[in-house]
Amino acid sequence: MDGPHIWRGLAFAAGAGVFLAIVGAFGTDDTPLASRLAFWVGTSVLGGLAGNLTARHVAMRGLFDERPWLAGGLIVAILTPPGTLIVWLSSALAFGHAVRLRDIPGFFISVIVVTVAMTLLSYFITRPQNSLTTAAPAEAEPPRFLERLPLKLRGATLYAVEAEDHYLRLHTDRGQELILMRLSDAVTELAGIEGAQTHRSWWVAREALADARRGDGRATLTLKSGVKVPVSRAYAKALREAGWF
């Protein structure tokens, strides 16, 4: 998840905390609103941070692209046990409740319900959108991204952009080069070049496509340079409908 998604997720978590405070969720309605706001917003934002960190590790394994429901289930399984202990102890401190072991099952159920709901909503808020772009009219200015090409690649035909940690590997008809940039920002600046994001780590220009094959439920694109590009399920439908394969 990139920067905008993190802040969007934290804002959503804070909003959920405000809602839980106002309705007095899970038996907190008999405490002052200020106390409820401090507790629920605080725990929701902390949960959002933990969720983002967990989602980053899960995303590194590509599960969001290939098996989003498995990824969501894994996130819930990782977050629920420590989340239960944190809410159990912090609620006792915040509201003056006795720390009783017999209360843990009730907190566990509450935490897993909230975690599942937050994970589902966060997925639908941040899931990949259709990133197909069309070629700009002949009189339009060149896409901004082309200005970022290193000098040795100026004037080259851009085939694809591949994310590698905080860098982007540029694939062109004159070779490859790395630049420091996020893929999400690059996709925005690539508007005007007919192409599409095919994977969380790849954007491909339509004219660079030499071959497309499907097998074992997955598709793979081959660029004119011979480089193989994966197509994840998150983007496959839009590409298929656009006639890429």
Backbone bond lengths (Angstrom), bond angles and torsions (degrees), N, CA, C in turn:
res aa  C-N    CA-C-N  psi(-1)  N-CA   C-N-CA  omega(-1)  CA-C   N-CA-C  phi
1 M - - - 1.466 - - 1.528 109.21 -
2 D 1.304 116.34 134.36 1.440 119.33 -178.89 1.519 110.47 -91.16
3 G 1.373 116.52 -178.88 1.452 122.29 -175.55 1.507 114.97 -52.61
4 P 1.348 119.29 -53.30 1.470 120.02 -179.13 1.513 112.84 -57.02
5 H 1.344 117.33 -38.12 1.456 120.11 -179.82 1.522 110.77 -67.29
6 I 1.338 117.32 -37.17 1.463 120.40 179.67 1.523 110.28 -63.16
7 W 1.336 116.40 -49.46 1.466 119.53 -178.92 1.520 111.71 -66.04
8 R 1.324 116.00 -36.86 1.461 119.23 177.23 1.526 110.14 -64.04
9 G 1.344 115.99 -41.23 1.460 119.83 179.22 1.511 112.75 -65.92
10 L 1.343 116.37 -39.88 1.467 119.56 179.36 1.526 111.42 -69.13
11 A 1.331 116.93 -37.05 1.462 120.26 176.76 1.526 110.15 -63.95
12 F 1.322 115.56 -40.16 1.463 120.36 177.64 1.528 110.46 -64.46
13 A 1.342 117.21 -41.67 1.466 120.98 179.03 1.525 111.00 -63.64
14 A 1.336 116.11 -41.68 1.470 119.26 178.40 1.522 110.73 -63.53
15 G 1.330 116.38 -40.83 1.463 120.12 177.85 1.514 111.63 -62.93
16 A 1.336 115.91 -39.81 1.463 119.64 177.62 1.522 110.15 -64.66
17 G 1.352 117.01 -37.45 1.458 120.42 177.73 1.513 112.11 -63.43
18 V 1.327 116.72 -40.61 1.470 120.75 177.63 1.530 109.99 -61.92
19 F 1.334 116.33 -43.40 1.466 120.21 179.73 1.529 110.84 -62.17
20 L 1.345 117.01 -46.36 1.460 120.47 179.97 1.527 111.32 -62.07
21 A 1.333 116.17 -35.31 1.467 119.48 178.82 1.518 111.23 -68.89
22 I 1.324 116.70 -43.26 1.469 120.48 -177.26 1.528 111.59 -64.06
23 V 1.347 115.99 -41.00 1.470 118.92 -178.12 1.528 111.42 -83.19
24 G 1.346 117.29 -7.08 1.460 119.91 -179.80 1.514 111.43 65.22
25 A 1.342 115.78 49.56 1.471 121.60 -174.12 1.526 111.92 -59.85
26 F 1.335 114.52 146.37 1.460 123.94 172.66 1.531 112.97 54.95
27 G 1.331 115.22 44.68 1.456 120.35 172.57 1.502 115.76 78.18
28 T 1.343 117.84 19.17 1.476 119.64 179.18 1.528 112.00 -98.95
29 D 1.327 117.35 9.45 1.461 120.48 -174.83 1.531 113.37 -71.91
30 D 1.330 116.91 -10.89 1.464 118.74 -179.26 1.533 112.18 -93.87
31 T 1.334 116.91 9.36 1.459 120.71 179.00 1.526 109.74 -109.97
32 P 1.333 118.94 158.70 1.467 121.32 -179.10 1.534 111.68 -58.15
33 L 1.329 115.48 146.25 1.462 120.66 -177.87 1.531 111.95 -58.44
34 A 1.327 117.40 -39.89 1.461 120.27 -179.54 1.526 111.47 -59.83
35 S 1.326 115.57 -41.39 1.464 119.88 178.74 1.519 110.99 -66.36
36 R 1.349 115.03 -40.62 1.467 118.63 178.93 1.522 110.89 -64.52
37 L 1.328 116.88 -41.75 1.468 120.26 179.43 1.524 111.07 -61.93
38 A 1.332 116.18 -45.73 1.466 119.56 -179.66 1.525 110.74 -61.03
39 F 1.331 116.24 -42.31 1.461 120.16 -177.65 1.525 112.04 -70.21
40 W 1.331 116.89 -53.51 1.459 119.96 -173.57 1.521 113.24 -70.92
41 V 1.332 117.77 -41.24 1.468 119.10 178.00 1.527 109.80 -65.65
42 G 1.335 115.89 -42.27 1.463 119.55 179.77 1.516 112.62 -61.61
43 T 1.337 116.68 -48.97 1.464 119.62 -178.54 1.530 111.20 -69.46
44 S 1.314 117.79 -33.97 1.464 120.37 179.50 1.530 111.35 -67.53
45 V 1.339 116.71 -42.75 1.470 120.02 179.41 1.526 110.43 -67.24
46 L 1.338 117.30 -42.00 1.457 119.90 176.42 1.529 110.78 -61.94
47 G 1.340 115.66 -40.38 1.458 119.38 176.47 1.513 111.53 -64.43
48 G 1.351 116.12 -37.26 1.454 119.75 177.54 1.515 112.08 -64.07
49 L 1.337 117.12 -41.09 1.463 121.23 176.89 1.525 111.15 -62.58
50 A 1.341 115.29 -45.70 1.464 119.33 178.64 1.526 110.81 -62.81
51 G 1.345 115.95 -38.83 1.454 119.88 178.67 1.514 111.98 -64.63
52 N 1.329 117.21 -40.31 1.461 120.55 178.95 1.516 111.56 -65.02
53 L 1.343 117.12 -42.98 1.455 120.29 178.45 1.522 111.14 -63.11
54 T 1.333 115.48 -42.34 1.463 119.67 178.85 1.521 110.46 -65.23
55 A 1.339 117.13 -42.95 1.457 121.26 -179.27 1.523 111.20 -62.66
56 R 1.341 117.48 -34.85 1.467 120.80 178.05 1.515 110.83 -60.75
57 H 1.352 116.41 -45.71 1.460 120.25 -179.75 1.533 111.10 -66.79
58 V 1.322 116.20 -39.00 1.470 119.30 178.28 1.524 109.98 -66.74
59 A 1.348 116.76 -40.74 1.464 121.05 -179.36 1.519 111.73 -62.96
60 M 1.354 117.75 -31.75 1.452 121.08 179.88 1.519 111.78 -61.53
61 R 1.315 116.66 -22.01 1.465 121.20 178.97 1.525 112.16 -95.06
62 G 1.322 116.66 3.68 1.453 120.96 174.24 1.517 114.90 76.01
63 L 1.331 118.21 11.10 1.465 119.77 -175.14 1.523 112.23 -68.90
64 F 1.342 118.15 -30.25 1.458 119.38 179.84 1.523 110.84 -65.52
65 D 1.331 116.90 -32.05 1.452 120.41 179.76 1.520 111.99 -77.68
66 E 1.346 116.57 -42.83 1.455 120.22 -172.51 1.527 113.91 -95.30
67 R 1.335 117.80 -39.45 1.467 121.41 -176.87 1.531 109.72 -139.36
68 P 1.323 117.52 75.11 1.470 119.78 -175.88 1.512 114.05 -60.39
69 W 1.328 118.33 -34.88 1.465 119.56 -178.60 1.523 110.53 -71.48
70 L 1.339 117.54 -35.44 1.459 120.43 174.67 1.522 110.06 -66.02
71 A 1.330 116.63 -39.59 1.460 120.96 178.14 1.530 110.14 -61.92
72 G 1.337 116.53 -45.42 1.461 120.50 178.78 1.515 112.30 -62.17
73 G 1.324 116.43 -42.04 1.462 120.54 178.74 1.520 112.15 -63.92
74 L 1.334 115.43 -38.23 1.463 119.78 178.65 1.524 110.87 -66.06
75 I 1.330 116.38 -40.78 1.469 120.19 178.35 1.527 110.83 -62.36
76 V 1.327 116.78 -44.86 1.469 120.98 179.03 1.527 110.62 -61.93
77 A 1.343 116.81 -43.11 1.464 120.96 -179.15 1.528 111.82 -63.84
78 I 1.331 116.75 -35.65 1.466 120.75 -179.30 1.527 111.31 -74.57
79 L 1.335 116.95 -40.72 1.464 120.95 -172.40 1.525 113.96 -82.58
80 T 1.333 118.41 -31.56 1.465 120.37 -171.02 1.533 114.46 -62.88
81 P 1.357 120.24 -48.78 1.482 118.18 -177.57 1.534 113.45 -59.87
82 P 1.353 119.61 -52.98 1.471 117.05 178.61 1.523 112.71 -66.46
83 G 1.340 116.63 -33.04 1.458 119.96 178.06 1.518 111.94 -62.46
84 T 1.324 115.88 -37.84 1.467 120.26 178.51 1.525 111.15 -62.84
85 L 1.325 116.19 -45.90 1.468 119.88 -179.89 1.526 111.38 -64.21
86 I 1.343 116.73 -40.60 1.460 120.31 -179.04 1.526 110.90 -65.00
87 V 1.336 116.65 -46.40 1.461 119.91 -178.99 1.526 110.58 -67.58
88 W 1.308 117.44 -38.76 1.478 122.01 178.80 1.524 111.11 -59.19
89 L 1.336 115.92 -48.75 1.462 120.07 -177.71 1.532 112.15 -74.75
90 S 1.343 116.29 -43.64 1.470 118.71 -176.82 1.522 112.09 -68.16
91 S 1.326 117.25 -33.86 1.470 118.97 177.99 1.518 111.30 -67.51
92 A 1.347 116.60 -35.50 1.465 119.81 177.54 1.529 110.24 -64.66
93 L 1.334 116.06 -40.46 1.461 120.09 179.53 1.530 111.57 -70.88
94 A 1.341 115.51 -41.17 1.465 119.73 -175.10 1.523 112.86 -71.89
95 F 1.342 116.22 -36.49 1.456 119.36 -173.18 1.529 113.69 -113.08
96 G 1.342 116.04 6.07 1.460 119.20 176.63 1.507 114.06 72.91
97 H 1.326 118.22 23.70 1.468 120.68 178.36 1.521 110.13 -80.42
98 A 1.311 115.97 155.79 1.458 120.83 174.62 1.525 109.31 -73.03
99 V 1.334 117.09 143.66 1.467 122.10 178.21 1.521 107.62 -85.23
100 R 1.332 116.33 102.62 1.462 121.44 -175.84 1.527 110.61 -122.83
101 L 1.330 116.00 129.32 1.461 121.06 -178.57 1.529 111.55 -61.12
102 R 1.335 116.59 -32.65 1.462 119.08 -177.13 1.529 112.45 -67.13
103 D 1.344 117.54 -13.05 1.463 120.28 179.04 1.532 112.83 -83.94
104 I 1.335 117.01 -13.50 1.463 120.36 -174.84 1.535 113.01 -59.53
105 P 1.357 120.14 -45.41 1.480 118.68 179.30 1.523 112.97 -56.71
106 G 1.329 117.02 -39.50 1.456 119.52 179.03 1.517 111.60 -65.15
107 F 1.331 116.11 -41.77 1.461 119.70 177.23 1.525 110.93 -65.82
108 F 1.323 116.16 -37.68 1.470 120.08 179.70 1.523 110.49 -59.31
109 I 1.326 116.67 -46.15 1.470 120.15 179.98 1.526 110.52 -62.69
110 S 1.332 116.33 -44.00 1.469 119.81 -179.78 1.518 111.19 -62.62
111 V 1.330 116.56 -44.68 1.470 120.68 -177.75 1.522 111.06 -66.27
112 I 1.309 118.02 -41.24 1.467 119.00 -178.65 1.527 110.75 -67.52
113 V 1.337 117.74 -35.74 1.471 120.42 176.97 1.522 110.52 -63.09
114 V 1.340 115.82 -47.92 1.473 120.05 -179.85 1.522 110.64 -65.18
115 T 1.335 118.10 -40.95 1.467 121.55 -178.31 1.522 111.37 -65.33
116 V 1.324 116.60 -41.99 1.470 119.77 177.54 1.526 110.32 -62.51
117 A 1.332 116.59 -46.30 1.464 120.49 -178.82 1.525 111.03 -62.32
118 M 1.336 117.36 -44.94 1.461 121.43 -179.10 1.528 110.95 -65.71
119 T 1.323 117.00 -39.22 1.462 120.44 -179.62 1.523 110.83 -65.91
120 L 1.328 116.57 -43.28 1.467 120.35 178.69 1.526 111.40 -63.21
121 L 1.323 116.47 -47.98 1.459 119.94 -178.86 1.526 111.37 -64.31
122 S 1.328 116.72 -40.75 1.465 120.39 179.19 1.521 110.82 -63.53
123 Y 1.335 116.50 -38.04 1.469 119.37 179.61 1.526 110.48 -63.84
124 F 1.329 116.92 -45.45 1.462 118.94 -177.88 1.528 111.92 -70.68
125 I 1.336 117.17 -25.89 1.458 120.40 177.50 1.524 111.08 -74.33
126 T 1.340 117.03 -39.72 1.464 121.02 -172.47 1.517 114.13 -106.83
127 R 1.328 119.57 3.15 1.460 119.97 -177.67 1.529 110.72 -63.16
128 P 1.338 117.18 155.23 1.455 120.62 -178.12 1.520 111.81 -60.71
129 Q 1.322 115.09 139.41 1.451 120.79 176.56 1.523 110.04 -101.87
130 N 1.324 116.58 166.24 1.454 121.56 176.89 1.523 109.20 -60.62
131 S 1.342 116.64 116.26 1.457 120.47 -174.75 1.520 112.61 -109.98
132 L 1.327 118.14 20.65 1.452 120.74 178.32 1.521 109.78 -66.91
133 T 1.327 116.27 135.53 1.457 121.07 176.15 1.519 108.89 -124.60
134 T 1.303 116.06 154.41 1.458 120.82 179.75 1.521 109.47 -112.65
135 A 1.322 115.26 161.09 1.456 120.48 -178.60 1.523 110.44 -66.45
136 A 1.315 116.09 143.29 1.461 121.09 179.30 1.526 109.99 -78.07
137 P 1.335 118.44 154.36 1.454 121.30 175.94 1.527 110.71 -57.12
138 A 1.318 116.99 155.19 1.460 121.47 -175.39 1.528 112.15 -57.69
139 E 1.336 117.19 -33.71 1.460 119.95 -176.40 1.524 113.02 -84.37
140 A 1.330 117.58 -4.95 1.460 120.96 -178.09 1.530 110.94 -72.75
141 E 1.334 115.14 156.23 1.460 119.92 177.82 1.533 109.72 -69.83
142 P 1.348 117.48 150.11 1.464 120.58 178.42 1.526 110.43 -60.09
143 P 1.315 118.25 147.44 1.467 120.70 177.85 1.527 111.24 -54.29
144 R 1.305 116.68 142.55 1.465 121.63 -177.76 1.518 111.96 -59.06
145 F 1.322 116.75 -32.47 1.463 119.54 -174.82 1.524 111.95 -61.99
146 L 1.329 117.95 -31.99 1.462 120.79 -177.92 1.526 111.83 -62.93
147 E 1.324 116.46 -22.44 1.462 119.77 177.64 1.525 111.37 -71.61
148 R 1.311 117.16 -16.80 1.460 121.18 -179.24 1.521 112.61 -86.20
149 L 1.327 118.74 -9.23 1.452 120.43 -179.73 1.525 110.18 -62.37
150 P 1.328 117.77 135.43 1.469 120.07 176.01 1.521 110.44 -57.24
151 L 1.343 116.73 158.97 1.458 121.43 -175.88 1.526 112.72 -54.19
152 K 1.327 117.07 -40.25 1.460 119.40 -176.44 1.531 112.70 -69.46
153 L 1.351 116.62 -14.19 1.463 120.57 179.49 1.524 112.65 -108.73
154 R 1.328 117.48 1.89 1.463 119.88 179.70 1.533 109.38 -62.09
155 G 1.321 115.58 130.06 1.454 121.23 -178.28 1.520 113.47 88.64
156 A 1.336 117.05 -5.88 1.468 120.40 178.71 1.526 110.17 -75.37
157 T 1.314 115.57 160.13 1.460 121.27 175.63 1.523 108.69 -87.29
158 L 1.322 116.11 121.21 1.458 120.61 -178.95 1.522 109.95 -78.44
159 Y 1.326 115.86 122.74 1.460 120.86 178.88 1.529 112.08 -93.13
160 A 1.322 115.94 -48.25 1.469 119.58 -174.82 1.518 110.31 -160.53
161 V 1.333 114.89 162.72 1.456 122.88 176.02 1.529 106.79 -127.39
162 E 1.320 116.05 125.44 1.460 121.67 -176.27 1.522 109.94 -120.50
163 A 1.320 117.16 127.60 1.465 121.20 179.57 1.525 110.56 -80.15
164 E 1.329 115.37 132.44 1.465 122.16 175.54 1.523 107.13 -134.94
165 D 1.325 116.81 98.79 1.470 122.32 -174.36 1.526 109.15 56.26
166 H 1.329 117.96 -120.01 1.465 120.62 -178.85 1.523 111.83 -93.49
167 Y 1.307 116.68 5.25 1.460 121.23 -177.13 1.527 110.93 -111.92
168 L 1.324 114.49 165.14 1.457 121.60 173.63 1.520 108.14 -121.38
169 R 1.321 115.70 132.69 1.461 120.62 173.70 1.527 107.95 -95.54
170 L 1.302 116.07 120.52 1.456 121.54 -179.77 1.517 109.34 -91.24
171 H 1.319 116.41 123.79 1.463 121.93 176.97 1.527 107.69 -102.86
172 T 1.325 117.22 121.65 1.467 121.36 -178.58 1.524 110.01 -135.31
173 D 1.349 115.79 177.24 1.465 119.47 177.11 1.528 111.75 -77.54
174 R 1.348 116.80 -1.59 1.462 121.12 176.89 1.525 112.64 -115.01
175 G 1.311 116.46 12.36 1.450 119.63 179.34 1.515 112.68 118.15
176 Q 1.326 115.69 -163.01 1.461 122.19 -175.24 1.529 110.47 -123.99
177 E 1.328 114.66 157.82 1.456 120.84 177.26 1.522 108.39 -159.70
178 L 1.333 116.95 153.14 1.457 122.42 178.87 1.525 110.28 -103.99
179 I 1.347 115.61 141.90 1.457 121.35 171.94 1.527 107.52 -134.53
180 L 1.326 115.95 156.50 1.467 121.31 -179.90 1.527 108.65 -89.47
181 M 1.338 116.31 110.96 1.458 120.91 -178.38 1.522 108.80 -173.97
182 R 1.331 117.19 156.03 1.462 121.81 175.98 1.527 109.58 -90.90
183 L 1.328 115.75 145.88 1.455 119.83 -178.53 1.529 111.57 -63.33
184 S 1.330 117.53 -37.25 1.467 119.86 -178.90 1.519 111.34 -61.50
185 D 1.341 116.54 -38.27 1.459 120.19 177.57 1.527 110.75 -70.81
186 A 1.329 115.94 -38.03 1.466 119.92 179.77 1.515 111.35 -63.46
187 V 1.339 117.05 -42.66 1.461 120.54 -179.29 1.523 110.49 -59.50
188 T 1.327 116.78 -38.55 1.466 120.39 177.65 1.522 110.92 -62.95
189 E 1.334 116.74 -43.15 1.460 120.54 -177.64 1.530 112.99 -77.67
190 L 1.328 117.13 -12.49 1.465 120.65 179.22 1.527 112.29 -83.62
191 A 1.329 116.93 -2.14 1.462 120.17 177.55 1.526 109.35 -55.03
192 G 1.303 115.50 129.61 1.454 120.66 -176.89 1.513 112.38 113.65
193 I 1.346 115.90 -16.69 1.468 121.37 173.24 1.524 106.94 -105.80
194 E 1.313 117.17 126.63 1.461 119.22 179.92 1.521 108.87 -66.86
195 G 1.309 115.79 118.50 1.455 120.08 -177.92 1.507 110.87 -175.48
196 A 1.327 116.31 -171.62 1.462 120.23 -176.93 1.508 110.58 -162.96
197 Q 1.320 115.45 153.32 1.448 120.72 170.28 1.521 106.77 -80.42
198 T 1.323 116.67 128.97 1.460 121.62 -176.92 1.520 112.28 -107.35
199 H 1.310 116.17 -12.81 1.462 122.83 -173.37 1.527 106.10 -162.28
200 R 1.314 117.61 161.37 1.461 119.32 179.58 1.525 111.97 -59.70
201 S 1.344 117.02 -18.27 1.465 120.59 -177.31 1.525 113.64 -114.28
202 W 1.343 118.74 5.74 1.461 120.65 -174.14 1.523 112.64 -136.96
203 W 1.342 114.80 139.46 1.465 123.30 165.30 1.515 105.79 -125.53
204 V 1.356 117.28 137.24 1.468 121.83 -175.35 1.521 110.11 -129.28
205 A 1.330 116.63 136.31 1.462 121.74 174.72 1.521 109.07 -79.51
206 R 1.322 116.44 138.00 1.463 120.14 -176.10 1.536 111.72 -60.52
207 E 1.330 117.10 -39.16 1.459 119.28 -177.06 1.528 112.64 -71.59
208 A 1.326 117.71 -12.45 1.465 120.77 179.53 1.513 112.27 -83.58
209 L 1.337 116.95 -8.43 1.461 121.02 -174.65 1.520 111.25 -74.20
210 A 1.341 116.03 123.12 1.459 121.56 177.76 1.526 111.61 -104.71
211 D 1.335 116.34 -31.36 1.458 119.76 -178.07 1.520 109.11 -160.58
212 A 1.310 115.83 155.04 1.465 122.17 177.08 1.512 108.33 -141.45
213 R 1.298 116.07 129.46 1.466 120.81 -178.74 1.519 110.40 -131.26
214 R 1.316 114.86 146.67 1.454 121.11 176.92 1.515 108.69 -120.02
215 G 1.328 115.71 139.01 1.454 120.56 179.00 1.506 110.44 -168.67
216 D 1.326 117.00 143.36 1.461 122.42 -178.79 1.523 112.20 55.47
217 G 1.347 115.76 33.54 1.453 119.67 177.73 1.512 114.56 79.53
218 R 1.336 117.44 2.78 1.454 120.41 -179.49 1.523 109.97 -124.88
219 A 1.330 114.44 159.74 1.463 119.90 177.58 1.518 109.14 -118.09
220 T 1.327 115.30 148.67 1.455 122.05 177.23 1.514 108.58 -133.77
221 L 1.332 115.82 131.72 1.455 120.90 178.14 1.521 109.23 -100.86
222 T 1.320 116.20 145.24 1.458 121.64 175.73 1.523 108.40 -115.65
223 L 1.328 116.24 125.22 1.456 120.88 178.81 1.521 110.76 -81.11
224 K 1.294 117.09 165.91 1.463 121.85 178.60 1.526 111.29 -61.77
225 S 1.319 116.18 -22.89 1.456 120.90 177.76 1.524 112.57 -81.81
226 G 1.344 116.42 -6.39 1.455 120.58 -178.57 1.514 113.80 94.52
227 V 1.307 118.56 -7.13 1.464 122.36 179.47 1.523 110.26 -69.34
228 K 1.325 116.24 135.36 1.463 122.53 177.88 1.527 109.65 -91.72
229 V 1.329 116.01 133.37 1.464 121.46 -178.10 1.529 109.76 -121.28
230 P 1.329 118.63 127.35 1.471 120.51 178.63 1.522 112.27 -75.46
231 V 1.312 115.33 151.73 1.468 122.20 173.76 1.521 106.80 -120.72
232 S 1.314 117.29 116.40 1.457 120.21 -179.83 1.521 110.56 -86.97
233 R 1.300 115.68 161.20 1.463 120.86 -177.97 1.518 112.52 -62.01
234 A 1.333 115.92 -28.54 1.465 119.61 -178.94 1.522 112.02 -62.49
235 Y 1.333 117.50 -27.31 1.472 121.51 -176.33 1.527 112.72 -113.84
236 A 1.332 117.52 -8.37 1.462 120.71 -172.62 1.529 113.39 -62.27
237 K 1.335 117.56 -40.63 1.457 119.82 -176.10 1.525 111.45 -62.24
238 A 1.335 117.72 -46.84 1.463 121.16 -179.25 1.521 110.40 -63.71
239 L 1.330 117.62 -39.04 1.463 120.44 179.47 1.525 111.23 -68.24
240 R 1.310 115.67 -40.40 1.459 119.74 179.36 1.522 110.81 -63.97
241 E 1.337 116.60 -43.38 1.454 120.68 -179.81 1.525 111.71 -66.52
242 A 1.335 116.26 -26.95 1.463 120.55 179.15 1.533 112.10 -86.19
243 G 1.344 116.37 -0.70 1.461 119.51 176.09 1.513 115.32 83.79
244 W 1.333 117.89 20.80 1.452 119.35 179.40 1.521 111.36 -72.92
245 F 1.323 117.18 -28.50 1.475 121.05 177.31 1.507 109.25 -157.22
